[in-house]
Amino acid sequence: MKIPETLDEVLSPAWLSEALSLRFPGIRVTSATLGPVISRVSTNARFRIECEQGLPEGLSPYLCVKGYFSEDGARSRLAGIPEALFYRDLAASSGVRTLRSVFAEVDEQGTNAILLTEDVAAEGAVFLDSLAPYTAEQATESLGQFATLHGRTWGSSALADSAWLAPRLAHVLRARGIKEIRGNFDGPIGSRVPPEARDGEKLIRALQALPAIGESNDSWCLLHGDAHVGNVFLDAEGRPSLVDWQLVQRGPWYIDVGYHLGCTLPVDERRHREGELLDAYLEQLAVQGIEWPSAEEVRLGICCGLVYGFFLWAITLKVDPSITTAMLERLGTAVADHDALDEVLRQAN
């Protein structure tokens, strides 16, 4: 079916009826009332539907659409493809707490996607930003969600050949690199990054070394790919849940874990709690039937995850500067604490 290119098309009762009928046969939407809209690159809009003869069992009247409707969004529609495919094909079997999709699809050309989910905010869920207060106990829970995702997809033959899950580092490096890093490092946004980590050229070299290190490790799994707290929401019961799957991909477990450890807590608390949080993740991975990696693999892996997350924030534009500044301080300090840039480069050579 046609993927809408405007929010007005999404809210058309005829289109909603067709989309929702794939999961709720016979549904006939009679109206859709628009609620709050957040439009950056993607557009997220909350709305309420009414149906002829009432709602079918299992469908909330409160829904949310995520699409790429703005002028900026239209140029970035490919970014929404992996997320829509994740919700369409993998979310239900992944075991992780995330949004409940009621419709997710990609057009025949593979150039546009749409996602309809239940509006968890209407049920009391709270969406976080990257600087939201977050405790070590909550971090233990979110790491447990990553362990579930990783363990359930560990070396999965069903995912091994899916082109849309191919690692993305090379693509990201083609899109942004040293220019953006220097712009952040040389200005106030990078002012709290320790001097030993504030080297854009070395960061690029270390990032380029990550695929070589990952290729020597056959323990790949499904990654979230952007594991900061701004991509977490607390469900109606207050439990950390994962959202925003644009960077979902295959890769080694430590990319998500090192990144999450490095940016989730303030620097001093991360230093104090990092070891116990990592052990909690590994214990949950064992629950999924995966043996603990060796101590050396864990040590190097965390360095790799820190480098990956540090790079993503070093190239970040169009985000509140206070958030980027704090993320670069947290991740840059963790990179310096672990000597991660030099360690990754040593292992790759």
TORBAGU-23147 format. One line per 8 residues: number of its first residue (from 0); their letters; for each residue x, y, z of N, C-alpha, C. Coordinates in steps of 0.05 Angstrom, whole numbers, plus 5000, padded with zeros to 4 digits. Each point is the difference from the previous one (the first is absolute). Example, Ala and Ser with C-alpha at 12.3 -4.5 7.8 and 13.67 -1.06 7.14 Angstrom:
0> as> 5264/4886/5156/4982/5024/5000/5018/5024/5000 ~ 4993/5021/4986/5016/5024/5001/4985/5022/5014
***
This chain:
0> mkipetld> 5017/4976/5000/4983/5024/5000/5018/5025/5000 ~ 4988/5022/4992/5015/5025/4998/5008/5010/5027 ~ 5025/5010/5003/5009/5012/5024/4994/5030/4999 ~ 4985/5011/5019/4993/5028/5000/5025/5018/5000 ~ 4998/5022/4986/5022/5020/5000/4994/5025/5016 ~ 4976/5001/5011/4992/5023/5017/4985/4990/5024 ~ 5000/5016/5021/4985/4993/5024/4970/4999/4994 ~ 4990/5018/4983/4972/5000/4993/4992/4973/4988
8> evlspawl> 5017/4989/4983/4994/4974/4988/4998/4978/5021 ~ 5018/5001/5019/5000/4980/5022/4973/5001/5015 ~ 4990/5024/5005/4976/5003/5016/4975/4996/4985 ~ 5002/4993/4974/4977/4994/4984/4987/4974/5011 ~ 4974/5001/5007/4987/4975/5009/5002/4977/4980 ~ 5000/5006/4974/5002/4979/4981/5028/4986/5001 ~ 5021/5016/5002/5027/4988/5001/5004/4985/5027 ~ 4991/5012/5022/5003/4986/5025/4984/4974/5001
16> sealslrf> 4977/5000/4988/4984/4975/4999/5015/4979/4985 ~ 5012/5007/4977/5015/4980/4984/5024/4990/5015 ~ 5015/5019/5013/5025/4992/5014/4993/4982/5024 ~ 4981/5008/5016/4994/4986/5024/4986/4973/4995 ~ 4987/4998/4976/4986/4975/4994/5018/4976/4997 ~ 5026/5005/4996/5018/4978/4997/5003/4985/5027 ~ 4997/5014/5022/5001/4987/5026/4973/4998/5013 ~ 4981/5017/4992/4973/5000/5011/4980/4999/4977
24> pgirvtsa> 4996/4976/4988/4983/4998/4977/4972/5011/5004 ~ 4991/5015/4980/4973/5011/5002/4997/5027/5013 ~ 5023/5010/5011/4998/5026/5014/4993/5022/4980 ~ 4984/5019/5009/4993/5023/4984/5003/5025/5018 ~ 5022/5014/4995/5005/5025/5015/4982/5022/4989 ~ 4986/5014/5018/4982/5021/4991/5012/5028/5004 ~ 5019/5003/5019/5012/5026/5004/5027/4996/5015 ~ 5017/5020/4996/5026/5001/5014/5005/5029/5009
32> tlgpvisr> 5003/5003/5026/5004/5027/5011/5029/5004/5008 ~ 5013/5020/4988/5028/5004/5004/5006/5012/5028 ~ 5021/4990/5012/5010/5010/5026/5027/5013/4997 ~ 5017/4999/5020/5026/5013/4998/5017/4989/4977 ~ 5016/5018/4987/5017/4993/4978/5028/5010/5006 ~ 5020/4982/4997/5028/5008/5002/5013/4995/4973 ~ 5010/5021/4987/5012/4997/4974/5028/5010/4999 ~ 5019/4982/4997/5028/5007/4996/5008/4989/4973
40> vstnarfr> 5017/4980/4999/5005/4986/4975/4976/4982/4995 ~ 4994/4983/5019/4975/4984/4998/4978/5016/5013 ~ 4975/4992/4994/4977/5012/5013/4986/4979/5017 ~ 4996/5006/5025/4985/4983/5018/4974/5014/5008 ~ 4978/4988/4994/4974/5012/5005/4982/4981/5015 ~ 4988/5010/5022/4981/4984/5015/4971/5006/4990 ~ 4983/4980/5000/4973/5005/4990/4981/4979/5013 ~ 4974/5006/4998/4980/4982/5011/4980/4993/4978
48> ieceqglp> 4994/4974/4999/4982/4991/4979/4973/4992/5012 ~ 4979/5002/4983/4974/4988/5006/4993/4982/4977 ~ 4986/4978/5007/4993/4980/4980/4970/4994/4999 ~ 4991/4993/4977/4973/4991/4997/4996/4974/5016 ~ 4979/4999/5016/4994/4977/5017/5021/4996/5022 ~ 5015/5021/5006/5019/4999/5022/5027/4989/4992 ~ 5019/5001/5018/5027/4990/4996/5001/4970/5001 ~ 5016/4987/4982/5003/4972/5002/5016/4993/5026
56> eglspylc> 4996/4976/5010/5013/4991/5024/5031/5001/4996 ~ 5014/5011/5019/5029/5001/4999/5012/5025/4987 ~ 4983/5018/4991/5010/5025/4988/4993/5024/5017 ~ 5021/5015/5007/4996/5025/5015/4990/5022/4981 ~ 4983/5018/5010/4992/5022/4982/5023/5021/4998 ~ 5019/4998/5018/5022/5020/5000/5024/4989/4985 ~ 5006/5013/4978/5022/4990/4982/5020/5022/4995 ~ 5022/4992/4989/5022/5018/4992/5011/4992/4974
64> vkgyfsed> 5006/5019/4983/5012/4995/4974/5028/5012/5000 ~ 5019/4985/4988/5027/5011/4995/5005/4997/4970 ~ 5006/5023/4988/5005/5001/4971/5019/5023/4994 ~ 5005/5003/4975/5019/5020/4990/4986/5019/4981 ~ 4985/5019/5011/4981/5016/4985/5010/5028/4994 ~ 5019/5010/5015/5009/5028/4996/5020/5000/4977 ~ 5008/5025/4992/5019/5002/4978/5027/4987/5008 ~ 5009/5005/5024/5024/4986/5009/4996/4970/5002
72> garsrlag> 4976/4992/5009/4994/4972/5003/5000/4985/4973 ~ 4989/5013/4980/4999/4988/4974/5028/4992/4989 ~ 5020/5016/5008/5027/4994/4992/5013/4977/5017 ~ 4987/4993/5021/5011/4980/5019/4983/4975/5002 ~ 4983/4995/4981/4981/4978/5003/5013/4973/5002 ~ 5023/4997/4988/5014/4974/5001/5007/4992/5029 ~ 5003/5021/5018/5007/4994/5028/4977/4986/5014 ~ 4976/5002/4990/4977/4987/5013/4996/4971/4992
80> ipealfyr> 5014/4991/4979/4995/4973/4989/5007/4979/5021 ~ 5024/5000/5012/5006/4979/5019/4981/4999/5024 ~ 4993/5023/5010/4982/5000/5023/4973/4988/4993 ~ 4989/5007/4977/4974/4988/4992/5002/4970/4997 ~ 5022/4991/4988/5004/4971/4996/5004/4986/5027 ~ 5014/5013/5019/5002/4988/5026/4973/4996/5013 ~ 4983/5020/5000/4974/4997/5012/4982/4981/4985 ~ 5003/4999/4974/4984/4982/4984/5008/4971/5004
88> dlaassgv> 5026/4995/5000/5010/4972/4999/5012/4989/5025 ~ 5010/5017/5018/5017/4990/5022/4991/5008/5028 ~ 4986/5022/5003/4995/5010/5027/4985/4979/5017 ~ 4980/4987/4989/4984/4982/5016/5017/4976/5011 ~ 5019/4991/4984/5017/4977/5008/5025/5008/5015 ~ 5006/5026/5001/5025/5008/5012/5001/4997/5031 ~ 4976/5001/5012/4998/4998/5029/5004/5026/5015 ~ 5007/5021/4986/5005/5025/5014/4974/5016/5003
96> rtlrsvfa> 5000/5017/5021/4978/5018/5004/5004/5024/4980 ~ 4981/5004/4983/5001/5022/4981/4971/5008/4994 ~ 4997/5018/4981/4973/5008/4992/4985/4976/4986 ~ 4974/4999/5004/4984/4980/4986/4991/5011/4973 ~ 5011/4988/4980/4993/5009/4973/4973/4988/4991 ~ 4984/5017/4988/4975/4991/4988/5001/5000/4969 ~ 5020/5014/4989/5005/4999/4972/5028/5011/4995 ~ 5016/4985/4984/5026/5009/4992/5005/4989/4972
104> evdeqgtn> 5009/5017/4982/5003/4991/4973/5020/5018/4985 ~ 5012/4988/4979/5018/5014/4982/4988/4998/4972 ~ 5003/5021/4984/4989/4999/4973/5016/4981/4982 ~ 4988/4994/4977/5012/4980/4982/5028/5008/4990 ~ 5005/5026/4999/5026/5010/4990/5021/5000/5022 ~ 4991/4996/5025/5019/5001/5023/5010/5028/5005 ~ 4984/5020/4995/5009/5028/5003/4984/5015/5021 ~ 4979/4988/5011/4984/5015/5020/4987/4979/5018
112> ailltedv> 4995/5009/5025/4989/4981/5020/4981/5015/5018 ~ 4983/4985/5014/4981/5012/5019/4998/4981/5024 ~ 4995/5012/5023/4997/4984/5024/4977/5011/5017 ~ 4981/4983/5006/4978/5006/5018/5003/4983/5025 ~ 4999/5013/5023/5002/4985/5025/4978/5010/5019 ~ 4996/4984/5021/4982/5010/5021/5014/5023/5014 ~ 4985/5019/5009/5011/5024/5014/5003/4993/5029 ~ 5024/4992/5008/5005/4991/5027/4999/5024/5020
120> aaegavfl> 5005/5024/4989/4998/5024/5018/4972/5003/5011 ~ 4980/4992/4984/4972/5002/5009/4995/4981/5023 ~ 5017/4979/5003/4997/4981/5021/5017/5007/5024 ~ 5016/5021/4998/5016/5009/5023/5030/4996/4996 ~ 5009/4991/4976/5028/4997/4995/5014/5027/4998 ~ 5026/5001/5006/5015/5025/5000/5024/4996/4981 ~ 5002/5017/4980/5023/5000/4983/5023/5017/5011 ~ 5024/4990/4999/5023/5013/5012/5016/5015/4979
128> dslapyta> 5016/5020/5009/5021/5010/4982/5026/4991/5012 ~ 5022/5006/4986/5026/4989/5007/5010/5010/5027 ~ 4989/5021/5011/5008/5011/5025/4980/4995/5023 ~ 4980/4984/4994/4980/4994/5020/5013/4986/5024 ~ 4991/5006/5024/5011/4985/5023/4996/4970/4996 ~ 5021/4985/5005/5000/4971/4995/5018/4987/5021 ~ 4989/4981/5013/5015/4987/5022/5016/4976/4991 ~ 5019/4991/5016/5014/4976/4994/4981/4976/4999
136> eqateslg> 4980/5000/5017/4980/4978/5000/4985/5000/4974 ~ 4993/5023/4989/4986/5001/4974/5019/4991/4978 ~ 5026/5008/5002/5019/4991/4981/5003/4970/5000 ~ 4999/4988/5023/5000/4971/5001/4977/4988/4985 ~ 4977/5012/5002/4976/4990/4985/5003/5004/4970 ~ 5010/5023/4992/5003/5004/4971/5021/4982/4988 ~ 5022/4996/5015/5020/4981/4991/4988/4972/4998 ~ 4982/4993/5018/4986/4975/4998/4984/4998/4974
144> qfatlhgr> 4988/5022/4991/4986/5000/4975/5019/4995/4976 ~ 5024/5012/5001/5019/4995/4980/5009/4971/5000 ~ 5004/4989/5024/5008/4972/5002/4978/4981/4988 ~ 4975/5007/5004/4979/4984/4988/5001/5002/4969 ~ 5002/5024/4990/5002/5004/4971/5024/4985/4989 ~ 5023/5002/5013/5025/4988/4990/4998/4969/5001 ~ 4991/4991/5024/4999/4971/5004/4981/4986/4981 ~ 4977/5011/4995/4980/4987/4983/5008/5000/4971
152> twgssala> 5018/5018/4992/5008/5001/4972/5029/4992/4995 ~ 5012/4988/5020/5029/4994/4999/5006/4981/4977 ~ 5015/5010/4980/5008/4983/4977/4977/4989/4984 ~ 4977/5013/5001/4975/4990/4987/5004/4996/4970 ~ 4996/4976/4990/5002/4995/4971/4978/5015/4985 ~ 4977/5004/5013/4978/5014/4987/5007/5029/4994 ~ 5019/5012/5015/5007/5028/4997/5026/5004/4985 ~ 5015/4978/4995/5027/5003/4990/5001/5013/4973
160> dsawlapr> 4980/4995/4983/5001/5010/4972/4982/5023/4995 ~ 4988/5012/5020/4981/5022/4996/5016/5026/4994 ~ 4998/5009/4976/5016/5023/4991/4994/5025/5017 ~ 4975/5003/5009/4993/5024/5015/5012/5000/5028 ~ 5011/4978/5009/5013/4999/5026/5031/5001/4998 ~ 5010/5005/4976/5029/5002/4996/5012/5022/5018 ~ 5024/4996/5010/5012/5022/5016/5001/5026/4985 ~ 4998/5022/5015/4997/5027/4988/5024/5018/5002
168> lahvlrar> 5021/4992/5013/5022/5019/5005/5010/5013/4975 ~ 5004/4984/4979/5011/5011/4975/4982/5022/4989 ~ 4974/4994/5001/4980/5020/4990/5001/5026/5017 ~ 5001/4997/5026/5001/5023/5018/5025/5017/4994 ~ 5022/4986/4996/5025/5015/4995/5000/5015/4974 ~ 4985/4989/4980/4998/5015/4975/4983/5025/5003 ~ 4981/4999/5018/4982/5022/5004/5012/5023/5017 ~ 5014/4993/5021/5011/5020/5018/5027/4990/5010
176> gikeirgn> 5017/5019/5008/5027/4992/5009/5015/5023/5013 ~ 5024/5004/4991/5019/5017/5014/4990/5029/5001 ~ 4986/5009/4980/4990/5028/5000/4981/5004/5024 ~ 4981/4982/5003/4981/5003/5022/5013/4996/5027 ~ 5019/4981/5002/5014/4996/5025/5016/5024/5008 ~ 5015/5012/4982/5015/5024/5006/4982/5023/5009 ~ 4977/5002/4986/4981/5021/5007/4991/4998/5029 ~ 4996/4975/5009/4992/4996/5028/5023/5002/5019
184> fdgpigsr> 5022/4987/4994/5023/4999/5018/5013/5028/5004 ~ 5000/5016/4979/5014/5026/5002/4982/5022/5011 ~ 4975/4994/5005/4982/5020/5011/4992/4994/5029 ~ 4981/5015/5010/4991/4996/5028/4988/4972/5005 ~ 4988/4988/4979/4988/4974/5003/5020/4979/5009 ~ 5024/5002/4990/5021/4980/5007/5018/5009/5022 ~ 4994/5022/5014/5018/5011/5019/5005/4982/5025 ~ 4982/4982/5005/5003/4983/5024/5010/4972/4993
192> vppeardg> 5008/4996/4975/5012/4975/4992/5029/5000/5010 ~ 5010/4979/5013/5028/5000/5009/5019/5003/4976 ~ 5022/5015/5004/5019/5004/4977/5009/4975/4987 ~ 5004/4978/5015/5010/4975/4987/4979/4987/4983 ~ 4975/5008/5002/4979/4989/4983/4992/5019/4978 ~ 5008/5025/5001/4991/5021/4981/5018/5001/4976 ~ 5001/4978/4986/5017/4997/4976/4983/4988/4978 ~ 4990/5017/4982/4981/4991/4980/5012/4979/4981
200> ekliralq> 5025/5005/4991/5013/4981/4982/5003/4973/5012 ~ 5009/4999/5025/5003/4974/5014/4973/4986/5003 ~ 4980/5016/5007/4973/4988/5003/4991/4987/4974 ~ 5004/5014/4978/4993/4988/4973/5015/4974/4996 ~ 5026/5000/5005/5016/4976/4996/4991/4977/5018 ~ 4993/5006/5024/4990/4980/5018/4973/4989/4991 ~ 4983/5017/4991/4974/4991/4990/5004/4982/4976 ~ 5017/5008/4982/5005/4983/4976/5012/4973/5007
208> alpaiges> 5013/4998/5024/5011/4975/5009/4979/4981/5011 ~ 4976/5011/5008/4980/4983/5012/4991/4977/4983 ~ 4995/5004/4974/4991/4977/4984/5021/4977/5000 ~ 5025/5007/4999/5021/4979/5000/5000/4984/5026 ~ 4995/5014/5022/4999/4986/5026/4975/4983/5001 ~ 4977/5011/4991/4975/4985/5000/5002/4975/4982 ~ 5014/5001/4978/5002/4978/4981/5015/4976/5013 ~ 5017/5006/5020/5014/4978/5013/4984/4987/5021
216> ndswcllh> 4975/5009/5004/4983/4990/5021/4974/4991/4987 ~ 4994/4973/5000/4977/4990/4987/4974/5001/5017 ~ 5002/5013/5023/4977/5001/5018/4984/5025/4995 ~ 4988/5002/4976/4984/5024/4994/4971/4995/5009 ~ 4985/5021/5002/4972/4999/5008/4986/5024/4988 ~ 4975/5004/5007/4985/5024/4991/5006/5022/5020 ~ 5008/5023/4989/5005/5024/5017/4978/5020/4997 ~ 4995/5015/5021/4983/5024/4998/5015/5021/4984
224> gdahvgnv> 5025/5005/5006/5017/5017/4984/5003/5029/5010 ~ 4982/5009/5017/5002/5027/5010/4991/5001/5029 ~ 5016/4988/5017/4992/4992/5027/5003/5021/5021 ~ 4989/5024/4996/5000/5020/5021/4973/5003/5012 ~ 4998/5014/5023/4975/5001/5015/4978/5016/4985 ~ 5008/5017/4982/4980/5013/4983/4984/4981/4983 ~ 5009/4975/4998/4986/4980/4985/4988/4979/5019 ~ 4993/5009/5023/4987/4984/5021/4974/5014/5008
232> fldaegrp> 4979/4985/5005/4977/5011/5013/4993/4982/5024 ~ 4988/5012/5020/4990/4985/5023/4971/4993/4995 ~ 4993/4974/5000/4973/4993/4994/4982/5007/5024 ~ 4974/4993/4998/4981/5008/5020/5007/4989/5028 ~ 5016/4979/5000/5009/4989/5026/5027/5010/5008 ~ 5011/5019/4985/5026/5012/5007/5024/4984/4990 ~ 4996/4981/4982/5022/4982/4992/5014/5012/4975 ~ 5026/5001/5000/5014/5009/4976/4994/4982/4976
240> slvdwqlv> 4994/5013/4977/4993/4987/4976/5014/5014/4977 ~ 5006/4985/4978/5016/5011/4979/4983/5011/4977 ~ 5009/5022/4988/4985/5012/4978/5021/5012/4981 ~ 4990/5008/4976/5017/5013/4979/5021/4980/4989 ~ 4991/4984/4980/5016/4978/4990/5012/5006/4973 ~ 5005/5026/4993/5010/5006/4974/5028/4988/4994 ~ 5016/4995/5021/5027/4989/4996/5001/4970/5007 ~ 4978/4986/5001/5001/4972/5004/5017/4986/4979
248> qrgpwyid> 5017/4981/5009/5019/4987/4982/5012/4976/5013 ~ 5015/4984/4984/5015/4978/5012/5027/5011/5010 ~ 5010/4988/5022/5026/5008/5010/5006/4986/5026 ~ 5023/5004/5012/5007/4988/5025/4986/5013/5024 ~ 4994/4985/5020/4984/5009/5023/5011/5025/5013 ~ 5026/5003/5000/5013/5021/5016/4995/5028/4989 ~ 4991/5002/4975/4995/5027/4988/4978/5013/5016 ~ 4977/4986/5004/4979/5012/5016/5008/5004/5029
256> vgyhlgct> 5014/4980/5011/5005/5000/5029/5021/5022/5008 ~ 5022/5001/4985/5020/5021/5006/4988/5028/4997 ~ 4985/5004/4979/4987/5026/4995/4981/5007/5023 ~ 4983/4981/5008/4981/5005/5021/5014/5006/5026 ~ 5020/4984/5007/5015/5005/5025/5013/5027/5000 ~ 5010/5009/4977/5016/5024/4999/4984/5026/5002 ~ 4974/4999/4993/4985/5025/4998/4976/5002/5018 ~ 4993/4978/5014/4975/4999/5014/5001/5015/5027
264> lpvderrh> 5022/4997/5014/5003/5012/5027/5020/5022/5000 ~ 4997/5019/5019/5022/5021/5002/5027/4987/5005 ~ 5021/5014/4994/5027/4989/5000/5007/4985/5026 ~ 4997/5014/5022/5009/4988/5026/4984/4974/5006 ~ 4974/5001/4995/4984/4976/5006/5006/4978/4981 ~ 5005/5006/4974/5008/4979/4981/5026/4987/5009 ~ 5019/5016/5009/5026/4988/5009/4995/4981/5024 ~ 4982/5008/5017/4995/4984/5025/4984/4975/4994
272> regellda> 4981/5001/4981/4981/4978/4996/5005/4983/4975 ~ 5019/5008/4983/5003/4988/4974/5004/4970/5002 ~ 5017/4991/5018/5006/4971/5002/4976/4984/5007 ~ 4984/5009/5019/4976/4985/5008/4979/5000/4978 ~ 4998/5022/4986/4981/5002/4978/5008/4980/4977 ~ 5025/4999/4994/5009/4982/4980/4995/4971/5008 ~ 5006/4993/5025/4994/4973/5010/4971/4994/4998 ~ 4983/5019/5006/4971/4996/4998/4992/4993/4972
280> yleqlavq> 5011/5014/4980/4994/4994/4972/5009/4972/4994 ~ 5024/4992/5007/5011/4974/4993/4983/4978/5014 ~ 4991/5005/5024/4983/4980/5013/4974/4996/4985 ~ 4988/5022/4990/4975/4998/4985/5005/4987/4973 ~ 5024/5004/4988/5007/4987/4975/5001/4970/5005 ~ 5012/4992/5023/5001/4971/5007/4972/4988/5003 ~ 4981/5016/5010/4973/4990/5002/4989/4993/4973 ~ 5009/5014/4979/4992/4994/4973/5016/4976/4988
288> giewpsae> 5017/4988/5016/5014/4976/4990/5027/5007/4987 ~ 5010/5024/5003/5025/5008/4987/5022/5000/5021 ~ 5022/4987/4995/5023/4999/5018/5013/5027/5003 ~ 5010/5006/5023/5014/5025/5005/5024/5001/4981 ~ 5004/5023/4987/5025/5004/4985/5024/5000/5019 ~ 5024/4996/4989/5024/5001/5016/5004/5028/5011 ~ 5015/5002/5021/5006/5026/5012/5013/5019/4980 ~ 5018/4989/4984/5013/5017/4980/4981/5010/4979
296> evrlgicc> 4982/4983/4991/4980/5008/4980/4982/5022/5012 ~ 4992/4996/5025/4983/5021/5013/5015/5026/5002 ~ 5025/5000/5008/5016/5024/5003/5002/5015/4973 ~ 5008/4986/4980/5003/5012/4973/4973/5008/4989 ~ 4980/4984/5005/4973/5005/4989/4989/5026/5011 ~ 5003/5005/5026/4990/5025/5011/5014/5023/4988 ~ 5026/4998/4995/5014/5022/4986/4988/5005/4973 ~ 4993/4979/4985/4988/5004/4974/4973/5013/5001
304> glvygffl> 4984/4992/5020/4973/5013/5003/5002/5029/5007 ~ 5020/5006/5017/5004/5028/5007/5009/5017/4976 ~ 5018/4990/4984/5008/5014/4976/4977/5005/4981 ~ 4984/4979/4997/4977/5002/4982/4980/5022/5009 ~ 4993/4999/5026/4981/5020/5010/5012/5028/5000 ~ 5026/5002/5007/5013/5026/5000/5000/5012/4972 ~ 5005/4984/4980/4999/5010/4972/4972/5010/4993 ~ 4979/4984/5007/4973/5009/4992/4994/5027/5011
312> waitlkvd> 5008/5006/5025/4994/5026/5011/5020/5021/4990 ~ 5024/4992/4993/5019/5020/4989/4991/5010/4973 ~ 4984/4985/4985/4991/5010/4974/4971/5011/5002 ~ 4989/5001/5024/4973/5008/5003/4996/5030/4995 ~ 4980/5006/4984/4992/5028/4994/4970/5002/5006 ~ 4990/5024/5003/4971/5006/5003/4988/4987/5024 ~ 5015/4996/5021/4990/4991/5026/5006/5022/5020 ~ 4983/5004/5020/5005/5020/5021/5029/4998/5009
320> psittaml> 5015/5022/4997/5029/5000/5007/5005/4990/5028 ~ 4982/5005/5019/5005/4991/5027/5001/4969/5002 ~ 4984/4987/4983/5000/4971/5000/5025/4990/4987 ~ 5007/5011/4977/5025/4991/4986/5024/5004/5017 ~ 5001/5023/5014/5023/5006/5018/5002/4979/5022 ~ 4978/4993/5012/5001/4981/5022/5007/4972/4990 ~ 4989/4992/4977/5006/4974/4989/5029/4997/4993 ~ 5011/5021/4988/5028/5000/4993/5018/4999/5025
328> erlgtava> 4992/5014/5021/5015/4999/5025/5000/4972/5011 ~ 4976/4988/5002/4998/4973/5012/5015/4980/4984 ~ 4995/4999/4974/5013/4980/4983/5030/5005/4996 ~ 5007/5026/4997/5028/5007/4997/5016/4993/5025 ~ 4988/5004/5023/5014/4993/5025/5003/4970/5003 ~ 4979/4985/4993/5002/4971/5000/5020/4990/4981 ~ 5002/5012/4976/5020/4992/4981/5028/5005/5011 ~ 5004/5023/5013/5026/5006/5013/5005/4981/5023
336> dhdaldev> 4980/4994/5017/5004/4982/5022/5009/4972/4991 ~ 4990/4991/4978/5007/4973/4990/5022/5001/4980 ~ 5011/5023/4994/5021/5003/4978/4989/4986/4975 ~ 4975/5005/4994/4986/4984/4980/5010/5005/4972 ~ 5007/5025/4993/5009/5005/4973/5026/4985/4994 ~ 5019/5002/5018/5025/4986/4995/4997/4970/5002 ~ 4982/4991/5018/4996/4971/5003/4988/4988/4974 ~ 4980/5013/4989/4988/4990/4975/5021/5000/4978
344> lrqan> 5015/5021/4997/5020/5001/4979/5022/4979/5004 ~ 5008/4995/5025/5020/4979/5005/4990/4973/4991 ~ 4975/4994/5007/4989/4973/4994/4996/4996/4970 ~ 4995/5022/4985/4995/4998/4972/5025/4997/4984 ~ 5023/5008/5011/5026/4999/4986/5015/4974/5004
***
